Amino acid sequence: RSGAEWWTLHMRGRSDDVAWHWDKDYALEGAGVCVHPLLSSVTYLCEGGAPTAVLQHTESVSMGSSVAGQPPRAWLSRPRVGKHIAFDGRFLHAAPAAFTTEASPKRRVTFLVNVWLDHVPVSATPLPEAAAAAMTPAAAADAVVCRLPMPVHTTASPSATAAAAGAG
């Protein structure tokens, strides 16, 4: 089974931040196993707040292994309405408040999606059938379309993404 998990994050102040972390199935930590999504993504819904920092630094599949060392690459993505970034789901990332500029607005609103291949996170809750039915093409005829400027920015090279998919 495969799929995607999604959520929104609304941060209201310049001191709010997202700590350094790896996206993974945290329910498996107790078993000593790290399972990461194929891709992680961030879509900015406003201009403000901390930028997203991504390090080409992965953790071992087994818990407790050393993660020391300097990452070979790093990326920084400053929020812009409609901007979308996607990166290898194994990479370490954050939205550190320390990287926020005084000129940037305080509020940061993002839509986040992790794409999972051959795994569904243990604690994932399926979309209710009624909500899924409301998203069908028949229901889409009644939908209101809101268009945002949607430039696409990626932080992972195609080869890194392919390697994450096992096609490397």
Disulfide bonds with the S-S distance in Angstrom:
none
